[in-house]
Structure formats: C-alpha cells, structure tokens
C-alpha cells in the first residue's frame, strides 16, 4: 500500500476513534452497562487498528527514505 493510501486510512481510523470517544462521553450515566461495555470494546478495537496503521505508515516512511551510511559520502 502506498504512503498516501496509508495516510488516508490512518486519518479515517483517527476519526473513528474520536467518534467513539465522543459517543462514550455523550452517553448518559444511566445508560446500560452493556452499552458502555460495547462502546469500550469498539474503542479498544479502533485504537488497535489505529496503532497498527501508524506502525505500518512509520515503517513505510522509514523504508522509503534514503539510507545514509557513515563513510558513504566523500569529503570535498
């Protein structure tokens, strides 16, 4: 997957996490425990996806950046 596509997916995952957090915060304290638990599980999964995408993007950026090795450049 290209860096651009990974960045788009990362943005979508960030938006999803933010949406779920907003739902949890907006949920009335009288809401059923099952509802809160389901939202927290959805948040956990969304955060795991976000972390995975962030790592994939970081790895992709590292592999595409030029490598500089000591001594590879000549002194002028």
C-alpha positions as CSV (number, residue, x, y, z in Angstrom):
1,X,0.0,0.0,0.0
2,X,1.3,3.4,-0.8
3,X,2.2,6.0,1.8
4,X,-0.7,8.2,0.6
5,X,-3.2,5.4,1.0
6,X,-1.9,4.5,4.4
7,X,-2.1,8.2,5.5
8,X,-5.8,8.3,4.3
9,X,-6.6,5.1,6.3
10,X,-4.8,6.5,9.3
11,X,-6.9,9.6,9.1
12,X,-10.1,7.6,8.9
13,X,-9.0,5.5,11.9
14,X,-8.3,8.6,13.9
15,X,-11.7,10.0,13.1
16,X,-13.3,6.7,14.1
17,X,-11.5,6.7,17.5
18,X,-12.6,10.3,18.0
19,X,-16.2,9.4,17.1
20,X,-16.3,6.5,19.6
21,X,-14.7,8.6,22.4
22,X,-17.4,11.3,21.8
23,X,-20.1,8.6,22.0
24,X,-18.8,7.3,25.3
25,X,-18.5,10.8,26.7
26,X,-22.0,11.7,25.5
27,X,-23.6,8.6,26.9
28,X,-25.8,9.3,29.9
29,X,-24.6,7.9,33.1
30,X,-27.9,6.0,33.3
31,X,-27.2,4.1,30.1
32,X,-27.0,0.3,30.5
33,X,-23.6,-1.2,31.3
34,X,-23.8,-3.4,28.2
35,X,-24.0,-0.4,26.0
36,X,-20.9,1.2,27.7
37,X,-19.0,-2.0,27.6
38,X,-19.8,-2.5,23.9
39,X,-18.6,1.1,23.1
40,X,-15.4,0.5,25.2
41,X,-14.7,-2.7,23.2
42,X,-15.3,-0.9,19.9
43,X,-12.9,1.8,21.1
44,X,-10.3,-0.8,22.0
45,X,-10.5,-2.4,18.6
46,X,-10.4,1.0,16.8
47,X,-7.3,2.0,18.9
48,X,-5.6,-1.2,17.9
49,X,-6.3,-0.6,14.3
50,X,-5.0,3.0,14.6
51,X,-1.8,1.7,16.3
52,X,-1.3,-0.9,13.5
53,X,-1.8,1.7,10.7
54,X,0.5,4.1,12.4
55,X,3.2,1.5,12.6
56,X,2.7,0.5,9.0
57,X,3.0,4.1,7.9
58,X,6.1,4.7,10.0
59,X,7.7,1.5,8.6
60,X,6.8,2.6,5.1
61,X,8.3,6.0,5.6
62,X,11.5,4.5,7.1
63,X,11.9,2.1,4.2
64,X,11.4,4.7,1.5
65,X,13.7,7.3,3.0
66,X,17.3,7.3,1.6
67,X,19.7,5.4,3.7
68,X,22.8,7.3,4.8
69,X,25.8,5.2,5.8
70,X,28.9,6.6,7.5
71,X,31.7,7.0,5.1
72,X,29.4,6.7,2.0
73,X,29.8,10.4,1.2
74,X,33.1,11.7,0.0
75,X,34.7,14.7,1.7
76,X,35.2,17.7,-0.6
